[in-house]
Amino acid sequence: MQLFRKRIALAVPLAFLVLISGFAVSAEAQTSRPTMTGPITPRQNRSQHKWAVVLHGGAGVIERSSMTPEAEKEYRAGLAAALQAAATVLDRGGSSVDAVEAAIRLLEDNPLFNAGRGAVFAADGTNQLDAAIMDGRTMTAGAVADVMHTRHPISLARAVMEKSPHVLLVGPGADAFARSVGLEQVPQSFYFTEHRWQSLVQELKREHLPIPARPAGAPPAPQHEAAFFETPENHKYGTVGVVALDRAGNVAAGTSTGGLTAKRWDRVGDSPIIGAGTYASNESCAISGTGIGEYFIRYTVARTICALVQYKGMKLQDAADAVIQKQLAPIHGDGGVIAVAPDGQMAWSFNTPGMFRAKMTEGGKAEIGIYRDEP
């Protein structure tokens, strides 16, 4: 009986230790699980690594013969400034989402590009703006379409992502939400540029459509035909976009556009459609596209490229080329993409004569291109 009692006395502490260790293991396992608000990827468990950023300013029939030296210089300067804006954020330890927004805000204020202040005109003489942003760490996204009074559509897209339960807001409702969160509002005349207006007039004449009155608040029509330093075809698929990788290993993507010249019926392209013109995931890559939006939507271009990386293990450049060059080019799905992966791979691919583009990685030099024959 005495021996039995001793065995019981030993067994109870042992059982208690096993029970406690079980709880510890369970708690440890639970804390290591990814959450819906911030999935933990192998990339995030590594030590700090170099940031990277890639951006585009639209694609089209961009050839040396269609650009004056002055125009080329201005475009390269605009791309360089946006690239530096993103690089500055990332070099200070900022997030990829912050870098994407900072660079796109600068491009939206640059009248050279078809976004924000340089947006093309719809057939009714208004500027209708689209934008999207996606955080590859959390897989959250925000987008807006047919915005007409918010100065920075990309900031509105981010507000939708972070301050609402929604992903996509459109039209007057999107502008109303922008006002509710304190984003700067501007009159339609803020977006007006003479060269975009003349492009609208030319297109409406070609389509035998009525020409609307100049927008209220726009400057008076020039007495002589405006001199253009580029052809309208340069921005046939005009969009701006940025993808970035920060030092924490997180990727993000953003896209902003004024859409198509002389568009009707409130048409919306691929830019604000998550998975078509914009997509980001730490499990694969971040993509921003520019091109014929209807093709990019139907072929879910951005998500398809990421899926090739994630599920087939393809290199980023190979995946981008597989979709842009091999899938879209044969069916005249003109355009291009920029891309960055969590391991630092950067890529761009386009099947048009040119695409305004730039990229840089931490410790490296900026690379800026316009024409197809550039690296």
N, C-alpha and C positions, 0 to 999 in steps of 0.2 A: 504493500500500500504506500509505503514511504517512497519507493522508487517511482511509482506511478505519479505521485504528487510532484516529484522533481521534474519528470518529463513534461508535465502540464506547465510548470513554472517556466521551463525553457521554451516551450512551444508558443506561449502567449506573446512574449517580446518578439520572437522571430516573425510571427504572423503580423504583428503590428508594423514591424520594419518593412515587410513585403508590401503591406497595404499602403504605407506612406510612400515608398519608392514608386509604387504604381501610380499614385496621384501625381507625383513629381514628373514621371514620364509622360502622363496624359497631359499635364499642364504645358510641359515643354513642347509636345507635339502640336498642341492647339495654338500656341503662340507662334509657331513656325509656319502655320498654314497661310496661304495667300488670302487676302480679303478682297471683296468686291470694290473697295475704294482705293486699293493700292496693291495689285498683284506683285508678289515677290518672284522675280525671275533670276536665273543664274547670273545674269549680267549685274544685277543690283548687289549681289553678294561679293563681288570682286572689289579690288582696290580701285582708287580713283584713276580715271583714264582721260584721254584727250577729248576735248569737245570738237565738234565738226558742224558745218552749216553749208547748205546748198540752196540756191534760190534761182527763180526764173522770172522773166518779165514778159512772157508770152511768146508765141511761135507764129510763123507765117512765111510769106514769100520774102524773106529777108536776105537780100543779096547786096554785094558791094555796089552794084550799079544802081540800086534803088536808094542809096543813102549818101548824103553829102558828108565830107569829113567833119563838118561841124556837128551834124546830127550824131554821127558815130561817137564823137568825143563826149557829147552830152549823155548819150545812153550809157556808155562805159562808166562815166562819173556817177550816174544815178545808181547803177548796179553796185559800184564800189561803195557808195555811201550806205546803201541798205545792208550790204555784207558786213561793213564795219559796225553798224548799229547792232546787228546780231552778235558779232564777235565780242563787242564790248560787254554785252550782257553776260555771255558765257564765260568770258575771261575773269569776270568778277564773281563767278560762282553761281550766276543766275540759272534759272531753269530753262529747259528747251522751249517750254510754252512761252515764257517771257521773251526769249530771243525771237521766236517766230512772230509774236505780236509786234515787237519793236521794229523789226525790219519791214513788215508789211505796212505798218502805219506810215512809215517814211515813203514807201512806194505809192501808197494811196494819196499822199500829198504831192506827189511828183506828176505834173500834167503830161509827162511823156508817156506814161503807162496807162493802160485801159483798166483803171481801178480808181475809185474815189474821185479825186479832182480831175483826172484825165479820162474819165469814163466816156464811152461812146453813147450816142443818143438812140433811144427807141424811136419807132416810126411816129409816135405822137409828140416827139420833141422833148420828152422827159429823160432823165437819167435814172435807171433802175439797177440797183447794185446788189450783188450776191457775195457771200463770204462764208467760210467754214474754218473751224479749228478743231484739232483732236489731240488729246494727251495720251501718248502711248503707255504711260505708266498706269493710269487709272482706267483707260479705255472709255473715258468720257468724251463727249463731243458737243459742239454747239454750231448752229448754222442759221443764216438768214437769207432771205431772197426778196427781190423787188423792194429793197429799202430805198427811200427817196430823200430823207432828211438827216440821217446820222452821218456825221463827218467821217468816222472810221468804222466801216462795217465789220472789220476784223475784231475790233474791241467789243462790238455788239455781239458777235458770234461767241466770243469768250464769255461775255456776261450771260448769254443763254446757257452756256455750258456750266458755269459756276454758280449762277444765281437764280436758276429756274429748274424745274423738274423736266424740262423739255429738251429736244434736240434741234428742231427746226421751227422758226417763226417766219412769217411772210407778210409783205405789204404793210399797210398802215398799223397793223398790230405789232409788227416788229419795231417800227419807229416809236410806237406808244410805250413798248417795253423799254426801249432805249431811254426815253424821257424819265421813266419811273426809276431807273437806276443811275440817273444823272449824267448820261453821256451827251456830249456836245451835239446840238442840233444846228443845221444850217439850211438856208433857202436853196432851192434848186439851182439858182444862178451861181452858187458857190462852185459847182462842178463844171460850169461852162468853159469850154475852150473853143476857139474859132476853128482850128483845124478839124476837130471832131464834128463840129456843126456842118462844115463844108462837106465832110465825108458823108454825113447823113443826107444832105441835099443831093449830092451826086447819086447816092444809092436809090433814093426815092424817085429821082428822075429816070433812072435806069429801069425801075420796076413800074413806072407810070403810076405812082401813088402821089396823093396830095402832099404838099410841103407845109408843115405847120408854121405858125408864127414863131418868131424868136422868143425864147423864154423871158418872162418878166425879170427885170434886173440885169439881163445880159447886156454887154456893151453894144452900141449901135453897129450895124453891118459896115464892114470896111468899104470905102469908095471904090477900091480896086480889088481884084481877085487876090485872095491871100496867097502868099508864096509858101509852098510846102517844101520842107527839106526831107521828106520821106513820102512813100506812096501808101495809100490806105491798106494795101495788101500786107504791109509790115505787121499790122495788128489784126490780121484776119481772124486769128484765134487768140486775141489779147486777153491775158490774165496775168496776175502776179501770184507767186507762191513761194513759200519758204519751208524747208525741213531742217530740223536741228537735232543734235545729240549733245547732251550736257555732261558734265563731269561725273554725275551720279549714274550715268548709263541709261538715261531716259530719253526717248525720242518723241518728237511732236511734229505736226504738220499743219500748215495753214494755207488758204487760198482765198483770193479776193478778185472780183472782176466786175466790169461794167456790162458784160454780156456781148451780144451781137449788135452791130450797127443796123438800125432800121428794124429791129425785132418787133413783132406784133403779138397781141393777145397775152401779154405778161409771160412770155416764154421764159423758162428757167433752164439753165444748162447743168453741167456736171459739177461745177465748183462747189456748191453748197450741199451736194449729195454725198453723204458719207459712204465710202466704199467705191465711189465712181471717180470723182476728181480729188478727193481728200481722204487720207486714211493714215493711222499711226498705231503701232502696237510694239511693245517691247519684246514680244515673241517673234517679231519678224523685221519690220522696217517702217519707215515713214515716207509717204508719197504725196506729192502735189502735182496735178496735171494741168495741161493746157491744150485745147484742141477742139474738135467738133464734139460738143458736149453730148449730143444724142448717141454717138458711138461709145463714148466713155461711160455713159450710163448703162447702155444695153450690155456692154461687155465687162461691167464692174472693174474697170481698169486698175484702179488703185489697190483694191482688195485682192484682185487676181495676182498682181505682182507680189504682194506680201505673202499670199498663200503659196506661191512657188518657192519662196524663200523658206517659209515655215515648214511646209509639209514635204517638199521635194529636195530641200537642202541646196537649192541653187544659189550660186553667187549672185549678188545684187545686180550687177551689170547684165549678167546673162538673163536674169528674170525680167528686167526692164526691156531688154531687146526682144525677148520672146514675145512679149505682148505688143510693144509698139512697132517693131519692125516686121515680125512674122505673122502676127494676128491682125493688126489694124491696117498696116500699109497696103496689103493686097485688096482690101475692101474700101480703100480711100478714106479710112478713118484717120484723117490728118491731125497731127499734134505731137506732143511730147510729155515727158515726166522728168521730175527730179526725185532723188531718193537718198536716204541715209539709213544705215542699219546700226543696231546697238553695239556691234563690234567695230564700228568706225568706217565700214565700207561706205563710199559715196559713189553716186552714179547719176548720169542723165542719158536720156535716149529720146530722139525725135526723128520723125520721118518727113519733115518739112525742110525747105532750103535753109532755114535758120531758126534759132531760138535764142532770145536774150537770156544769158545764164551766168552764174558765178558760183564759186565754191572756195572753201578754206577750211583747214583743220588747224588745231592748236599747234603753234610752233612753225607752221608752214606759211607759204605765200599765197596771196589771193590769185585765183585763176578766173579770168573773165573772158567770155566768148560771145560772139553774135552769129557768125557764119558757120556753115557746115564744115569748112576745111580747117577750122581751128580745133585745137585739142579739146 
